[in-house]
Amino acid sequence: MDTDVTQPADTRENNGRVFTIVAFVFAAIAVIFLPIAFGPAGIILGLVGRSKGDRRGGIAAILAAVGMVLGFILGAAVMTALRGS
């Protein structure tokens, strides 16, 4: 009885897909709510997805970093507007 324990490339890519999807969601959340937490979490999850074989994981990590920066800028703008009134 011969059993092969290696996984095909499609299965390996699917293993990382969940991490990548969550990273994309965290990137969007980081723009609006708590960028200091969701930004780094999205970056880490995107990189984990990339290391598990999903090619979009790197893009998710970059978008999480951009979302984090945009979240900081948006938060600063809102705080400035609230102090001005």
Buried (B, 14 or more C-beta within 10 A) or exposed (E): EEEEEEEEEEEBBBBBBBBBBBBBBBBBBBBEEEBEEBBBBBBBBBBBBBEBBBEBBBBBBBBBBBBBBBBBEEBEEEEEEEEEE
